[in-house]
Amino acid sequence: MKLQTQPILTQTVELLNVQVYSDRRSLGAAAAAQAAAAIRKLQGEQEALVMVFAAAPSQNEFLETLIREEGIDWQRITALHMDEYIGLAADAPQSFGSFLTERLFSQVPFAAVHRIDSTNDIAAECARYEALLRAKPIDIVCLGIGENGHIAFNDPPVADFQDQAWVKPVELDDACRRQQVHDGCFPRFKDVPTHALTLTIPALLSGKHLFCMVPGPTKHEAVRRTLSDGVSTACPATILRSHPSCTLYVDTDSYGEVPEERGDAHGTG
């Protein structure tokens, strides 16, 4: 499959940059190239970087390409991730830490990798991980959007744009748990854990640069709402429109029909 290196449509919704690609592999490759460029630029300006990663099938093509990018000094980057189930063994294949270890953390030589340990005392783990996140500014956040509009595990019932905490335990709503079955992560709905630890929305938005990869037809409604609904926790991803440096990467499956006159489009959402 030939990769479309340039977006077939670009759009600005409030502060959010939107890039539409013809397919998910092109989306992932373009996002990785742009994230790598941001990493290289930051590494020319500062000694150490902090990055936060999402674990989901939507990130596969992005991660596959990012680890092959040249000119990145991974040994100057500290890596963290944004959520983890409660009730799974640390080495369970569905664990988000395991997902990222297989696809990213074991593939390049990070300066440090900090996994969320949800087998720890929950309050103690929230405090430990929040301290790690607050120790230095977060430079880059690589994330996705859930079918219900969540970012990390901030589902609509628990999302809070003014959260004082940076890490908290949450109960997952049914739409979120069903997505894990749709994604092939669990065979049945009842197998999906009911609770998780998540970085909160203020923690995610503290990142200097956000790269948000959202391919596939199951994300079409979430993308539509992210771009067109009012900014509210009913669709938590709408808050991305307020970030000064966030790019949303979508394909024609998640974005929908692209007008024949392609190019730049601008809107206020």
Number of C-alpha atoms within 10 A of each C-alpha: 6 7 15 16 16 14 20 19 21 18 17 19 18 16 17 22 20 22 23 25 27 19 19 27 22 24 29 29 21 24 27 24 19 15 22 20 16 15 22 15 12 15 18 9 9 9 9 16 21 20 22 21 22 26 26 18 17 22 22 19 20 23 22 17 17 21 17 14 14 11 11 18 16 18 13 17 21 18 22 24 25 25 28 27 27 21 14 16 14 19 11 11 14 20 22 23 25 19 19 22 15 12 16 20 20 11 13 14 15 16 15 15 16 15 20 23 20 23 13 11 9 16 12 11 19 23 15 14 21 17 13 12 22 12 10 11 13 22 19 26 27 25 24 26 25 26 23 23 27 25 29 26 29 30 26 20 15 20 22 17 16 9 14 12 15 20 25 23 22 19 17 21 17 13 13 21 19 16 19 22 16 15 13 11 16 18 12 13 15 11 12 22 16 17 17 19 25 23 25 26 26 16 21 22 21 18 20 16 22 24 21 23 26 29 29 16 16 16 23 20 15 25 27 15 19 24 24 14 15 13 18 15 19 18 26 28 29 25 19 26 22 14 18 15 17 23 23 26 26 30 29 20 19 23 24 16 9 15 9 8 9 11 12 13 12 12 11 12 17
